[in-house]
Amino acid sequence: MRIASHRETAWASITFAGARHRLELLFDGVEAVAAGENFIAALPDHEFDIRGQLVADAAVIEADHRLLPKPRLAVAVELLLLEDG
């Protein structure tokens, strides 16, 4: 797996401040694609442990499978991280 891109956008409400992160992940090859599929399945229920941050939302926004010329999975995810404390 490799991170193809990352964007961060400041986010705030009346009670919370943080940032929305969008990551584009690439999984190349049969084993990597299988790992990417597991990642997609596990992300919604994953318990994050990030010091000083609370993950308020984690979602797969887009997934694109390709078989030729070799197996590849591109996944876009968005995470909303709030400052904790």
PALO-541769 format. One record per residue: x, y, z of N, C-alpha, C, CB in turn. Coordinates in Angstrom, 3 decimals, always signed. Glycine has a CB too. Example, Ala and Ser with C-alpha at 12.3 -4.5 7.8 and 13.67 -1.06 7.14 Angstrom:
PALO-541769
<n_c1:+13.190, n_c2:-5.690, n_c3:+7.800, ca_c1:+12.300, ca_c2:-4.500, ca_c3:+7.800, c_c1:+13.200, c_c2:-3.300, c_c3:+7.800, cb_c1:+11.308, cb_c2:-4.473, cb_c3:+9.046> .
<n_c1:+12.850, n_c2:-2.250, n_c3:+7.080, ca_c1:+13.670, ca_c2:-1.060, ca_c3:+7.140, c_c1:+12.900, c_c2:+0.030, c_c3:+7.870, cb_c1:+14.084, cb_c2:-0.598, cb_c3:+5.725> .
***
This chain:
PALO-541769
<n_c1:+0.841, n_c2:-1.167, n_c3:+0.000, ca_c1:+0.000, ca_c2:+0.000, ca_c3:+0.000, c_c1:+0.887, c_c2:+1.230, c_c3:+0.000, cb_c1:-0.957, cb_c2:-0.002, cb_c3:+1.205> .
<n_c1:+0.453, n_c2:+2.221, n_c3:-0.778, ca_c1:+1.146, ca_c2:+3.503, ca_c3:-0.720, c_c1:+0.128, c_c2:+4.624, c_c3:-0.732, cb_c1:+2.139, cb_c2:+3.655, cb_c3:-1.894> .
<n_c1:+0.486, n_c2:+5.711, n_c3:-0.103, ca_c1:-0.379, ca_c2:+6.890, ca_c3:-0.072, c_c1:-0.072, c_c2:+7.711, c_c3:-1.314, cb_c1:-0.169, cb_c2:+7.736, cb_c3:+1.241> .
<n_c1:-1.054, n_c2:+7.824, n_c3:-2.203, ca_c1:-0.870, ca_c2:+8.572, ca_c3:-3.443, c_c1:-1.072, c_c2:+10.067, c_c3:-3.221, cb_c1:-1.832, cb_c2:+8.066, cb_c3:-4.517> .
<n_c1:-1.984, n_c2:+10.416, n_c3:-2.315, ca_c1:-2.195, ca_c2:+11.832, ca_c3:-2.009, c_c1:-2.859, c_c2:+11.984, c_c3:-0.642, cb_c1:-3.057, cb_c2:+12.506, cb_c3:-3.103> .
<n_c1:-2.704, n_c2:+13.177, n_c3:-0.091, ca_c1:-3.312, ca_c2:+13.518, ca_c3:+1.200, c_c1:-3.684, c_c2:+14.993, c_c3:+1.163, cb_c1:-2.338, cb_c2:+13.207, cb_c3:+2.402> .
<n_c1:-4.919, n_c2:+15.281, n_c3:+1.556, ca_c1:-5.373, ca_c2:+16.667, ca_c3:+1.691, c_c1:-5.949, c_c2:+16.848, c_c3:+3.082, cb_c1:-6.429, cb_c2:+17.034, cb_c3:+0.598> .
<n_c1:-5.670, n_c2:+17.992, n_c3:+3.659, ca_c1:-6.188, ca_c2:+18.317, ca_c3:+4.990, c_c1:-6.939, c_c2:+19.638, c_c3:+4.910, cb_c1:-5.036, cb_c2:+18.393, cb_c3:+6.047> .
<n_c1:-8.150, n_c2:+19.657, n_c3:+5.473, ca_c1:-8.974, ca_c2:+20.856, ca_c3:+5.494, c_c1:-9.400, c_c2:+21.116, c_c3:+6.931, cb_c1:-10.213, cb_c2:+20.711, cb_c3:+4.555> .
<n_c1:-9.176, n_c2:+22.331, n_c3:+7.395, ca_c1:-9.595, ca_c2:+22.692, ca_c3:+8.754, c_c1:-11.102, c_c2:+22.513, c_c3:+8.885, cb_c1:-9.186, cb_c2:+24.155, cb_c3:+9.095> .
<n_c1:-11.517, n_c2:+22.099, n_c3:+10.075, ca_c1:-12.939, ca_c2:+21.863, ca_c3:+10.351, c_c1:-13.237, c_c2:+22.361, c_c3:+11.754, cb_c1:-13.312, cb_c2:+20.344, cb_c3:+10.204> .
<n_c1:-14.404, n_c2:+22.977, n_c3:+11.941, ca_c1:-14.791, ca_c2:+23.442, ca_c3:+13.280, c_c1:-16.306, c_c2:+23.522, c_c3:+13.386, cb_c1:-14.158, cb_c2:+24.821, cb_c3:+13.590> .
<n_c1:-16.781, n_c2:+23.302, n_c3:+14.597, ca_c1:-18.185, ca_c2:+23.522, ca_c3:+14.937, c_c1:-18.188, c_c2:+24.421, c_c3:+16.167, cb_c1:-18.961, cb_c2:+22.155, cb_c3:+15.201> .
<n_c1:-19.331, n_c2:+24.632, n_c3:+16.750, ca_c1:-19.396, ca_c2:+25.483, ca_c3:+17.944, c_c1:-18.600, c_c2:+24.871, c_c3:+19.092, cb_c1:-20.860, cb_c2:+25.699, cb_c3:+18.373> .
<n_c1:-18.602, n_c2:+23.539, n_c3:+19.196, ca_c1:-17.960, ca_c2:+22.881, ca_c3:+20.342, c_c1:-16.661, c_c2:+22.151, c_c3:+20.018, cb_c1:-18.910, cb_c2:+21.914, cb_c3:+20.943> .
<n_c1:-16.382, n_c2:+21.895, n_c3:+18.745, ca_c1:-15.199, ca_c2:+21.106, ca_c3:+18.388, c_c1:-14.384, c_c2:+21.791, c_c3:+17.301, cb_c1:-15.610, cb_c2:+19.709, cb_c3:+17.927> .
<n_c1:-13.088, n_c2:+21.479, n_c3:+17.286, ca_c1:-12.194, ca_c2:+21.922, ca_c3:+16.214, c_c1:-11.374, c_c2:+20.722, c_c3:+15.776, cb_c1:-11.267, cb_c2:+23.107, cb_c3:+16.680> .
<n_c1:-10.981, n_c2:+20.729, n_c3:+14.537, ca_c1:-10.183, ca_c2:+19.618, ca_c3:+14.037, c_c1:-9.897, c_c2:+19.782, c_c3:+12.564, cb_c1:-10.885, cb_c2:+18.297, cb_c3:+14.289> .
<n_c1:-9.782, n_c2:+18.648, n_c3:+11.875, ca_c1:-9.468, ca_c2:+18.675, ca_c3:+10.449, c_c1:-10.064, c_c2:+17.455, c_c3:+9.763, cb_c1:-7.944, cb_c2:+18.729, cb_c3:+10.224> .
<n_c1:-10.468, n_c2:+17.676, n_c3:+8.515, ca_c1:-10.929, ca_c2:+16.578, ca_c3:+7.674, c_c1:-9.757, c_c2:+16.196, c_c3:+6.768, cb_c1:-12.218, cb_c2:+16.979, cb_c3:+6.834> .
<n_c1:-9.446, n_c2:+14.911, n_c3:+6.751, ca_c1:-8.344, ca_c2:+14.395, ca_c3:+5.943, c_c1:-8.906, c_c2:+13.509, c_c3:+4.840, cb_c1:-7.329, cb_c2:+13.609, cb_c3:+6.817> .
<n_c1:-8.417, n_c2:+13.688, n_c3:+3.630, ca_c1:-8.769, ca_c2:+12.810, ca_c3:+2.513, c_c1:-7.477, c_c2:+12.166, c_c3:+2.026, cb_c1:-9.497, cb_c2:+13.600, cb_c3:+1.349> .
<n_c1:-7.485, n_c2:+10.839, n_c3:+2.007, ca_c1:-6.317, ca_c2:+10.076, ca_c3:+1.569, c_c1:-6.685, c_c2:+9.230, c_c3:+0.364, cb_c1:-5.774, cb_c2:+9.186, cb_c3:+2.711> .
<n_c1:-5.781, n_c2:+9.198, n_c3:-0.612, ca_c1:-5.912, ca_c2:+8.313, ca_c3:-1.766, c_c1:-4.854, c_c2:+7.231, c_c3:-1.575, cb_c1:-5.732, cb_c2:+9.092, cb_c3:-3.152> .
<n_c1:-5.302, n_c2:+5.984, n_c3:-1.431, ca_c1:-4.419, ca_c2:+4.850, ca_c3:-1.177, c_c1:-4.392, c_c2:+3.939, c_c3:-2.392, cb_c1:-4.869, cb_c2:+4.070, cb_c3:+0.074> .
<n_c1:-3.209, n_c2:+3.418, n_c3:-2.733, ca_c1:-3.067, ca_c2:+2.488, ca_c3:-3.850, c_c1:-2.546, c_c2:+1.156, c_c3:-3.348, cb_c1:-2.130, cb_c2:+3.061, cb_c3:-4.928> .
<n_c1:-3.212, n_c2:+0.093, n_c3:-3.761, ca_c1:-2.829, ca_c2:-1.275, ca_c3:-3.432, c_c1:-2.517, c_c2:-1.973, c_c3:-4.756, cb_c1:-3.970, cb_c2:-2.030, cb_c3:-2.622> .
<n_c1:-1.253, n_c2:-2.315, n_c3:-4.996, ca_c1:-0.822, ca_c2:-2.938, ca_c3:-6.251, c_c1:-0.462, c_c2:-4.395, c_c3:-6.035, cb_c1:+0.372, cb_c2:-2.186, cb_c3:-6.845> .
<n_c1:-0.994, n_c2:-5.284, n_c3:-6.878, ca_c1:-0.692, ca_c2:-6.708, ca_c3:-6.794, c_c1:-1.790, c_c2:-7.467, c_c3:-6.070, cb_c1:+0.636, cb_c2:-6.925, cb_c3:-6.092> .
<n_c1:-1.813, n_c2:-8.778, n_c3:-6.290, ca_c1:-2.874, ca_c2:-9.634, ca_c3:-5.751, c_c1:-2.955, c_c2:-9.550, c_c3:-4.229, cb_c1:-2.648, cb_c2:-11.080, cb_c3:-6.174> .
<n_c1:-1.833, n_c2:-9.710, n_c3:-3.544, ca_c1:-1.843, ca_c2:-9.687, ca_c3:-2.074, c_c1:-2.220, c_c2:-8.311, c_c3:-1.535, cb_c1:-0.474, cb_c2:-10.098, cb_c3:-1.528> .
<n_c1:-1.716, n_c2:-7.269, n_c3:-2.174, ca_c1:-2.027, ca_c2:-5.912, ca_c3:-1.725, c_c1:-3.509, c_c2:-5.599, c_c3:-1.923, cb_c1:-1.165, cb_c2:-4.887, cb_c3:-2.477> .
<n_c1:-4.076, n_c2:-6.043, n_c3:-3.047, ca_c1:-5.502, ca_c2:-5.815, ca_c3:-3.296, c_c1:-6.339, c_c2:-6.531, c_c3:-2.238, cb_c1:-5.896, cb_c2:-6.299, cb_c3:-4.714> .
<n_c1:-5.957, n_c2:-7.751, n_c3:-1.882, ca_c1:-6.670, ca_c2:-8.479, ca_c3:-0.820, c_c1:-6.588, c_c2:-7.704, c_c3:+0.498, cb_c1:-6.081, cb_c2:-9.910, cb_c3:-0.642> .
<n_c1:-5.411, n_c2:-7.155, n_c3:+0.802, ca_c1:-5.249, ca_c2:-6.347, ca_c3:+2.018, c_c1:-6.114, c_c2:-5.088, c_c3:+1.939, cb_c1:-3.760, cb_c2:-5.964, cb_c3:+2.225> .
<n_c1:-6.197, n_c2:-4.484, n_c3:+0.762, ca_c1:-7.036, ca_c2:-3.306, ca_c3:+0.574, c_c1:-8.508, c_c2:-3.605, c_c3:+0.778, cb_c1:-6.824, cb_c2:-2.735, cb_c3:-0.800> .
<n_c1:-8.940, n_c2:-4.764, n_c3:+0.302, ca_c1:-10.335, ca_c2:-5.166, ca_c3:+0.507, c_c1:-10.622, c_c2:-5.373, c_c3:+1.994, cb_c1:-10.648, cb_c2:-6.456, cb_c3:-0.281> .
<n_c1:-9.662, n_c2:-5.949, n_c3:+2.714, ca_c1:-9.808, ca_c2:-6.101, ca_c3:+4.171, c_c1:-9.853, c_c2:-4.734, c_c3:+4.856, cb_c1:-8.646, cb_c2:-6.946, cb_c3:+4.747> .
<n_c1:-9.022, n_c2:-3.807, n_c3:+4.391, ca_c1:-9.003, ca_c2:-2.440, ca_c3:+4.921, c_c1:-10.375, c_c2:-1.787, c_c3:+4.769, cb_c1:-7.929, cb_c2:-1.594, cb_c3:+4.203> .
<n_c1:-10.968, n_c2:-1.909, n_c3:+3.570, ca_c1:-12.287, ca_c2:-1.331, ca_c3:+3.309, c_c1:-13.326, c_c2:-1.910, c_c3:+4.265, cb_c1:-12.710, cb_c2:-1.582, cb_c3:+1.848> .
<n_c1:-13.284, n_c2:-3.219, n_c3:+4.452, ca_c1:-14.263, ca_c2:-3.880, ca_c3:+5.323, c_c1:-14.088, c_c2:-3.481, c_c3:+6.789, cb_c1:-14.146, cb_c2:-5.395, cb_c3:+5.185> .
<n_c1:-12.846, n_c2:-3.283, n_c3:+7.223, ca_c1:-12.565, ca_c2:-3.023, ca_c3:+8.641, c_c1:-12.675, c_c2:-1.548, c_c3:+9.035, cb_c1:-11.188, cb_c2:-3.518, cb_c3:+8.975> .
<n_c1:-12.513, n_c2:-0.633, n_c3:+8.091, ca_c1:-12.432, ca_c2:+0.794, ca_c3:+8.427, c_c1:-13.622, c_c2:+1.323, c_c3:+9.235, cb_c1:-12.311, cb_c2:+1.591, cb_c3:+7.167> .
<n_c1:-14.867, n_c2:+1.026, n_c3:+8.871, ca_c1:-15.983, ca_c2:+1.630, ca_c3:+9.614, c_c1:-16.011, c_c2:+1.292, c_c3:+11.107, cb_c1:-17.273, cb_c2:+1.198, cb_c3:+8.998> .
<n_c1:-15.518, n_c2:+0.125, n_c3:+11.490, ca_c1:-15.565, ca_c2:-0.301, ca_c3:+12.893, c_c1:-14.221, c_c2:-0.191, c_c3:+13.609, cb_c1:-16.051, cb_c2:-1.722, cb_c3:+12.973> .
<n_c1:-13.202, n_c2:+0.328, n_c3:+12.929, ca_c1:-11.862, ca_c2:+0.391, ca_c3:+13.520, c_c1:-11.826, c_c2:+1.389, c_c3:+14.681, cb_c1:-10.819, cb_c2:+0.782, cb_c3:+12.451> .
<n_c1:-11.190, n_c2:+0.999, n_c3:+15.772, ca_c1:-10.993, ca_c2:+1.880, ca_c3:+16.924, c_c1:-9.607, c_c2:+2.514, c_c3:+16.805, cb_c1:-11.144, cb_c2:+1.093, cb_c3:+18.282> .
<n_c1:-9.571, n_c2:+3.789, n_c3:+16.507, ca_c1:-8.311, ca_c2:+4.505, ca_c3:+16.344, c_c1:-7.765, c_c2:+4.923, c_c3:+17.703, cb_c1:-8.497, cb_c2:+5.736, cb_c3:+15.439> .
<n_c1:-6.443, n_c2:+4.942, n_c3:+17.823, ca_c1:-5.773, ca_c2:+5.399, ca_c3:+19.039, c_c1:-4.718, c_c2:+6.418, c_c3:+18.619, cb_c1:-5.130, cb_c2:+4.197, cb_c3:+19.840> .
<n_c1:-5.138, n_c2:+7.677, n_c3:+18.507, ca_c1:-4.255, ca_c2:+8.754, ca_c3:+18.071, c_c1:-4.190, c_c2:+9.775, c_c3:+19.198, cb_c1:-4.756, cb_c2:+9.411, cb_c3:+16.729> .
<n_c1:-3.016, n_c2:+9.943, n_c3:+19.776, ca_c1:-2.846, ca_c2:+10.848, ca_c3:+20.916, c_c1:-3.326, c_c2:+12.258, c_c3:+20.562, cb_c1:-1.366, cb_c2:+10.885, cb_c3:+21.362> .
<n_c1:-4.199, n_c2:+12.791, n_c3:+21.411, ca_c1:-4.684, ca_c2:+14.155, ca_c3:+21.251, c_c1:-5.765, c_c2:+14.320, c_c3:+20.194, cb_c1:-3.550, cb_c2:+15.038, cb_c3:+20.919> .
<n_c1:-6.191, n_c2:+13.221, n_c3:+19.587, ca_c1:-7.188, ca_c2:+13.292, ca_c3:+18.521, c_c1:-8.296, c_c2:+12.277, c_c3:+18.763, cb_c1:-6.535, cb_c2:+13.052, cb_c3:+17.148> .
<n_c1:-9.483, n_c2:+12.633, n_c3:+18.351, ca_c1:-10.628, ca_c2:+11.728, ca_c3:+18.365, c_c1:-11.085, c_c2:+11.584, c_c3:+16.921, cb_c1:-11.794, cb_c2:+12.259, cb_c3:+19.299> .
<n_c1:-11.169, n_c2:+10.361, n_c3:+16.427, ca_c1:-11.642, ca_c2:+10.136, ca_c3:+15.062, c_c1:-13.167, c_c2:+10.084, c_c3:+15.118, cb_c1:-11.038, cb_c2:+8.809, cb_c3:+14.442> .
<n_c1:-13.797, n_c2:+11.164, n_c3:+14.655, ca_c1:-15.252, ca_c2:+11.276, ca_c3:+14.714, c_c1:-15.921, c_c2:+10.557, c_c3:+13.555, cb_c1:-15.665, cb_c2:+12.733, cb_c3:+14.722> .
<n_c1:-15.214, n_c2:+10.423, n_c3:+12.434, ca_c1:-15.787, ca_c2:+9.767, ca_c3:+11.262, c_c1:-14.656, c_c2:+9.211, c_c3:+10.408, cb_c1:-16.671, cb_c2:+10.752, cb_c3:+10.440> .
<n_c1:-14.874, n_c2:+8.020, n_c3:+9.880, ca_c1:-13.923, ca_c2:+7.395, ca_c3:+8.956, c_c1:-14.743, c_c2:+6.671, c_c3:+7.903, cb_c1:-12.933, cb_c2:+6.406, cb_c3:+9.700> .
<n_c1:-14.584, n_c2:+7.064, n_c3:+6.643, ca_c1:-15.428, ca_c2:+6.488, ca_c3:+5.597, c_c1:-14.652, c_c2:+6.287, c_c3:+4.305, cb_c1:-16.637, cb_c2:+7.379, cb_c3:+5.342> .
<n_c1:-15.001, n_c2:+5.223, n_c3:+3.605, ca_c1:-14.496, ca_c2:+5.001, ca_c3:+2.252, c_c1:-15.386, c_c2:+5.816, c_c3:+1.327, cb_c1:-14.491, cb_c2:+3.459, cb_c3:+1.859> .
<n_c1:-14.784, n_c2:+6.699, n_c3:+0.547, ca_c1:-15.518, ca_c2:+7.575, ca_c3:-0.355, c_c1:-15.601, c_c2:+6.972, c_c3:-1.752, cb_c1:-14.860, cb_c2:+8.951, cb_c3:-0.412> .
<n_c1:-14.537, n_c2:+6.259, n_c3:-2.136, ca_c1:-14.470, ca_c2:+5.716, ca_c3:-3.494, c_c1:-13.517, c_c2:+4.534, c_c3:-3.515, cb_c1:-14.020, cb_c2:+6.799, cb_c3:-4.509> .
<n_c1:-13.838, n_c2:+3.547, n_c3:-4.338, ca_c1:-12.945, ca_c2:+2.404, ca_c3:-4.546, c_c1:-12.992, c_c2:+2.029, c_c3:-6.017, cb_c1:-13.347, cb_c2:+1.187, cb_c3:-3.643> .
<n_c1:-11.817, n_c2:+1.774, n_c3:-6.599, ca_c1:-11.720, ca_c2:+1.427, ca_c3:-8.016, c_c1:-10.815, c_c2:+0.213, c_c3:-8.162, cb_c1:-11.181, cb_c2:+2.626, cb_c3:-8.856> .
<n_c1:-11.401, n_c2:-0.919, n_c3:-8.595, ca_c1:-10.645, ca_c2:-2.151, ca_c3:-8.852, c_c1:-10.257, c_c2:-2.220, c_c3:-10.321, cb_c1:-11.470, cb_c2:-3.404, cb_c3:-8.452> .
<n_c1:-9.036, n_c2:-2.673, n_c3:-10.586, ca_c1:-8.605, ca_c2:-2.957, ca_c3:-11.957, c_c1:-7.850, c_c2:-4.277, c_c3:-11.942, cb_c1:-7.711, cb_c2:-1.798, cb_c3:-12.538> .
<n_c1:-8.071, n_c2:-5.082, n_c3:-12.959, ca_c1:-7.387, ca_c2:-6.372, ca_c3:-13.048, c_c1:-6.226, c_c2:-6.363, c_c3:-14.027, cb_c1:-8.364, cb_c2:-7.440, cb_c3:-13.446> .
<n_c1:-6.299, n_c2:-5.542, n_c3:-15.067, ca_c1:-5.263, ca_c2:-5.527, ca_c3:-16.096, c_c1:-4.630, c_c2:-4.153, c_c3:-16.181, cb_c1:-5.839, cb_c2:-5.933, cb_c3:-17.458> .
<n_c1:-3.361, n_c2:-4.025, n_c3:-16.412, ca_c1:-2.422, ca_c2:-5.111, ca_c3:-16.714, c_c1:-2.025, c_c2:-5.929, c_c3:-15.490, cb_c1:-1.185, cb_c2:-4.546, cb_c3:-17.352> .
<n_c1:-2.278, n_c2:-5.392, n_c3:-14.279, ca_c1:-2.073, ca_c2:-6.178, ca_c3:-13.060, c_c1:-3.113, c_c2:-5.728, c_c3:-12.039, cb_c1:-0.608, cb_c2:-6.007, cb_c3:-12.498> .
<n_c1:-3.435, n_c2:-6.577, n_c3:-11.064, ca_c1:-4.442, ca_c2:-6.197, ca_c3:-10.069, c_c1:-4.041, c_c2:-4.920, c_c3:-9.315, cb_c1:-4.657, cb_c2:-7.347, cb_c3:-9.074> .
<n_c1:-5.023, n_c2:-4.034, n_c3:-9.194, ca_c1:-4.783, ca_c2:-2.763, ca_c3:-8.508, c_c1:-6.095, c_c2:-2.289, c_c3:-7.889, cb_c1:-4.208, cb_c2:-1.686, cb_c3:-9.492> .
<n_c1:-5.983, n_c2:-1.725, n_c3:-6.705, ca_c1:-7.138, ca_c2:-1.162, ca_c3:-6.011, c_c1:-6.771, c_c2:+0.243, c_c3:-5.557, cb_c1:-7.573, cb_c2:-2.055, cb_c3:-4.797> .
<n_c1:-7.570, n_c2:+1.217, n_c3:-5.977, ca_c1:-7.397, ca_c2:+2.597, ca_c3:-5.523, c_c1:-8.558, c_c2:+2.907, c_c3:-4.583, cb_c1:-7.345, cb_c2:+3.615, cb_c3:-6.738> .
<n_c1:-8.241, n_c2:+3.428, n_c3:-3.406, ca_c1:-9.256, ca_c2:+3.702, ca_c3:-2.387, c_c1:-9.099, c_c2:+5.142, c_c3:-1.904, cb_c1:-9.140, cb_c2:+2.699, cb_c3:-1.192> .
<n_c1:-10.212, n_c2:+5.860, n_c3:-1.856, ca_c1:-10.227, ca_c2:+7.208, ca_c3:-1.282, c_c1:-10.985, c_c2:+7.139, c_c3:+0.040, cb_c1:-10.886, cb_c2:+8.253, cb_c3:-2.267> .
<n_c1:-10.361, n_c2:+7.633, n_c3:+1.100, ca_c1:-11.000, ca_c2:+7.640, ca_c3:+2.417, c_c1:-10.994, c_c2:+9.059, c_c3:+2.980, cb_c1:-10.281, cb_c2:+6.663, cb_c3:+3.390> .
<n_c1:-11.985, n_c2:+9.329, n_c3:+3.817, ca_c1:-12.029, ca_c2:+10.598, ca_c3:+4.541, c_c1:-12.118, c_c2:+10.313, c_c3:+6.026, cb_c1:-13.225, cb_c2:+11.471, cb_c3:+4.077> .
<n_c1:-11.318, n_c2:+11.048, n_c3:+6.786, ca_c1:-11.299, ca_c2:+10.943, ca_c3:+8.243, c_c1:-11.546, c_c2:+12.327, c_c3:+8.823, cb_c1:-9.945, cb_c2:+10.351, cb_c3:+8.758> .
<n_c1:-12.417, n_c2:+12.400, n_c3:+9.810, ca_c1:-12.625, ca_c2:+13.645, ca_c3:+10.538, c_c1:-11.980, c_c2:+13.481, c_c3:+11.904, cb_c1:-14.153, cb_c2:+14.001, cb_c3:+10.661> .
<n_c1:-10.892, n_c2:+14.229, n_c3:+12.131, ca_c1:-10.169, ca_c2:+14.184, ca_c3:+13.402, c_c1:-10.483, c_c2:+15.440, c_c3:+14.201, cb_c1:-8.638, cb_c2:+14.047, cb_c3:+13.171> .
<n_c1:-10.897, n_c2:+15.233, n_c3:+15.445, ca_c1:-11.205, ca_c2:+16.338, ca_c3:+16.343, c_c1:-10.142, c_c2:+16.432, c_c3:+17.424, cb_c1:-12.602, cb_c2:+16.165, cb_c3:+16.970> .
<n_c1:-9.818, n_c2:+17.658, n_c3:+17.806, ca_c1:-8.856, ca_c2:+17.858, ca_c3:+18.885, c_c1:-9.481, c_c2:+17.367, c_c3:+20.184, cb_c1:-8.432, cb_c2:+19.359, cb_c3:+18.999> .
<n_c1:-8.754, n_c2:+16.520, n_c3:+20.894, ca_c1:-9.246, ca_c2:+15.943, ca_c3:+22.148, c_c1:-8.549, c_c2:+16.623, c_c3:+23.318, cb_c1:-9.011, cb_c2:+14.402, cb_c3:+22.189> .
<n_c1:-9.294, n_c2:+17.411, n_c3:+24.039, ca_c1:-8.730, ca_c2:+18.050, ca_c3:+25.220, c_c1:-8.551, c_c2:+19.466, c_c3:+25.009, cb_c1:-7.453, cb_c2:+17.455, cb_c3:+25.606> .
***
